[in-house]
């Protein structure tokens, strides 16, 4: 990637983050996503509504931070992990990279999850977005293992296990007000999974 292309990609990523932050902050401030318009989000982010729609198809997508490019990068990261690496360890590495971004924007992520929890209108998009994310990881894992994601059960099972670890860890991280970095909690949870979910030692 040339320096110019790299600069362009960084600017696009920053614009996407700014739009998402504006959508979340306005929704929190107004008490509901229903009281916020695309035009108001665009104005808060200092871009035109036309630019908004270059990044998101709706204000709900902006709140959820749907980013196909980042998901494609994560899928590529999983596919490019060392071939000899066990599947669950490859998923650990890929998801830890994703968790670093959450740690860097902890407050914004907490607000996003609060909005999803409090406003059912966001739930269908959240569920669909997560399902799309999961499908991409299943396909990437199948590619790594030279399996058919539609015929072989293993890629879906191992990805579902890893994403359950991720989901439960994020929930715990949020419930404890992000006192411990998500990456640290996620690494610990994957240790427990890799250990066969053996009971922790009693004190």
N, C-alpha and C positions, 0 to 999 in steps of 0.2 A: 504493500500500500504506500503510495506517494505521500509526501508531507502534506500536500494540498488536500488530497483525499482524506487523510487522517484528520485534518483540521475540520473538514466538512462534516465528517461523521461525528466528531466530538460536539460540533455546534448543533447538529440534529439531535443528539442524545440530550444535550442541555435544554433545548427547546421542549423536547418531550417531557423532561422532568419538571420544567417550569409550568407547563400546562397541567400536568397531573397535580402538582402542588397547589396551583390556583384552584382547580376543581375541588380538591379535598378541603382546602381552607375555607372557601366560600360556602361549601355545603355544611361544614361544621358551624361557621358563623351564622348562617341563615337557619340552621336547625333541620335542614332537609335538602337533599339533592333536587327535589321538585321545585324548590324556590330559587334555583340557579339556572341561568341560560348559557348556551354556548357563547353568545355574544359577550356576556359578562366575564366568563372564563378567559376568553380571548383578550379582552381589554385588560384584565388583571395581569395577563402574561405578556402584554404589549405586543401582540401579534393580531393579524386579521382573522376573522372567522374562516376565511378560505384556507389560511395556513393551518388553523386548528384541524380542519378536515383532511389535511395532508397527513396528519398523525393519528387521528382517532375518528371513528365513525359516529360516535355519540359522546355525550357528557359522561354517561355511565362507563364507557370504555376508558375515558380519561381518569375517572376516579379510581378504577381498578388497575390502571397503569398497564393495560394490555400492550405488549411490545413484541410483535412477531420477530423483529430482528434479534432481540436479546434471546428469545427462545431458540432461534436458529443457531445462534452462537453457542448456547448451552448444549444443544443437541450435538453440534460439531465437537465440542469439548469432550462429550461422552464418547463419541465415535473414535476420537483420536487418543484416548487413554491407552497406555501400553497394553498390548494384546494379552500379555501374561497376567495382567492384573485381575483378580477375582471380580465378578460382576458387582457385588455389593460395595467393594472398595472403589470401583470406578464411579459408581453412583454417589458414594460419599464425597469423593473429590469434586464431582460436578455440582452437587447440591451445596457443598460448603462454599464454592465460588459464588453461587447465587445468594447464600446467606450473608456473605460479606457486604453485598449491596444493601441488604436489609439492615444490617448493623449500622451502616453509614447513614441511613435515613430512618433511624428507629422511630422517631416521633411521628413522621409522616406515615410509616407503616402502621403504627398503633392507631392513628386516626382513621386510616383506610379500613382497618379491620373493625373499628368501632362503627363506622358507617354501614358496613356490610351487615353487622350484627343488628343494628337498630332500624335498618330500612330494607324491608323484604323486597322492594323493587330492584335492589342490586343483586339479590341472590341468584336469579337465573343466569345473569352474565358472569357472576363469580364462578358458579358451578360449570358453565360451559367453557369458561376460560381455563379452569383447572383441568377439565377433561381433555381439552386440546393440548395442554401442556403435558399431561400424562401420555397421551397417544404419541406425541413426538418423542418422548423418552423411550417408550416401548419400541418404536421403530428404530431408534438409534441403537438400543440394546440388541435388537434382533440383527441389525447389520453387523455389530461387533461379533456376535456369536454365529453368524451365517445361518440364521434360522428364519422361518416364515412367521411374522408377527400375527398372522391370521390363522395359522395352522398349529403353531407350537405355543404351548401354555407358558413355558418358563419365562420369556421376556416380560410378559404382563405381570406374572407373579412377583418377580424380583423387583420390578419397578413399583408395583403397588405396595410392597413391603417398605421400600425406601421412602416413598411419598407419605406413607402412614407415619413413619418416624418423623418426617419433616413436619407434617400437619400437627401432630401431637406436641412436638417440640416448640413450634411457633405458638401454639395455644398456651403452653406453660410459660414461655418467654413473655407473652403479653400479660398473663395473669400475675406474673411477678414483677410487672412494671419494668421489664428489660434490665433488671439489676445485674444480670450476667449476660455477656455477649451471646447472641444467638449461635454464632459459630462454635463457641465453647460448649454450649448445651447440645448442639447437634452432633458434634464430634463424640461427646459422651454417650449420647443415645445410640449412635452407630456402633460404638464399642460394645454396648449391651446387646445390640442385634447380632453383631459378629460373634459374640460369645454364646449365641444360642439362647439369649434371654434367660440366662441362669439367674436364680434369685440372688439379690445383693447380699453381702455379708451382714449379719445382725450385729448390733453393737452390744 
